[in-house]
Amino acid sequence: MNRNYRERFTLSDEEIGLILKGDYNLLVKRAEEFGKYLAKEKKLKTSQFRKIFGEIKKIFMKGFSENTIKDLLLLKPRLSYTAERHKTVRDLRDVLSKMIDKIVTANKKEYFENFVNFVEAVLAYHKGYGGRD
């Protein structure tokens, strides 16, 4: 299926649920589409993306606990702040915030791990499709 995201990129609630539950085929497919969109259409800088990913990775490295949920919730306002300063981050903020909401509601380690895998895959594809520094 060929998708045109020139307006904005979104993931449906169903797709988010499947990705977080471990549908790796969908995870890779949508990560590639999103990474390409962020690089080609939004011209998102790699440094902006890596900063966000670095915060997510710090949370991940602590291990999954009640603090993980708190840290994810606190990531949402930081994403919003960054998106207001850099308009190219808005679609990334919207997708990640929706995913964070599902992780917080489910409170499942597996969901968080698949979220990290998704963000890492998007970052890799973003760079592969020419994400600039």
N, C-alpha and C positions, 0 to 999 in steps of 0.2 A: 504494500500500500504506500503510495507516494503522498506525503503530507506537506503542506505548505504552511509554514509558521511565521510568515513575514510580519503578521500582526503581533502575535505573542505565542509562546509555547505553554501548553498546559498538559498535565496528566490528569486523567479522570480519577475519581475516588476508587473505582474498581481497579485501575492499573496500579495505583499506589498500593492498594491492599495486596495485589498479587506480587508486586516487587518486594514488598516488605515481608511477605510470607515465603519468599524464596523462589519465585519464578525467574530463574536466571536467564532464560532465553529472552523474556520480555525485558528484564533488567538491562541486558546488553544492547538489545535493539533500541530501546527508548533512550538509554544513555548515549548511544551514538548519535541519534537524532538531536538530542538536547545539546550535546557537546558541539556538534556541527552548527546548530542554530546560534549558540552563544558566540562561537568564533566568527562565523560568516555574516550573520544578520545583525547581531548585537554588538559585535566588535569588543566583547568583554576582554579586559586585560587579564593576562595570566596571573599577574601579581595580585590583583583583587581577588581572583578566584582562589589562589593558593592561600591567601590570608584566611579566608572563610574555611577552607579545607583544613588548615592548620588548627583552627579552633575546634573543629569537629574531631580531628585526630587526637588532640589533647584530651578531650572528653573520653574518647574511646580507650586511650591508653590507661586511664584510671580504672578501667574495669566497670562492669555493669552493676549499678547499685541505685539506691534511692537518690543519691547525689547526681546520678546520670540524668534522671528525669528533671531535676532542678536545673542542672547545667544546660540541658536542651531547651527548657523553657526560657532561660535567661539568654540563650543564643538568639531567640526570635527578635527581641528589641535591638540587638546589635546588627542583625541582618537588615532590619527596617532602617536603622540609622545609616548604614552603608548604602542601602538602596536609594535613600533620599539624597545622599551626597554624590552618588554615581548612578545615574539613571540606567546604565547598562546592567546593573545588578538586579533590577526589579523582578524579572522573570525567574531568576535563580532564587531570590527571596521567596517568591510566591510558591514555587514548587517545594522548596525545602521546608517552608513553614507548614504546608499541608502535610508533608511527611512527618514532621515533628509532632504535629497534633495527633496523628494516628499512633505514633510510638508511645506518646504520653498516655493516651487512652488505653492502649493494650498493655503497656508496661511489660513488654517482652524483650528479652535480650536478643533473640533472633531477629526481631524487627530492626533493632538498633544496628546490629551487625550488617544486615542487608542494606540499610540506609547508608552506612559508611561505604560499603562496596559500590553502591550506586553513585554516590558523590565522587568517589575515586575514579570510577569508570568514565563519568561525565568529564572530569578534569583531564583524563588521558585522551579522550576523543577531542576535547576542546583544543588541546595542544597539538594533536595530530592533524587537525583541520586548520591549523595556522593561527591558533590563539596567540595574540601578540603580547609582548612584555611591557 
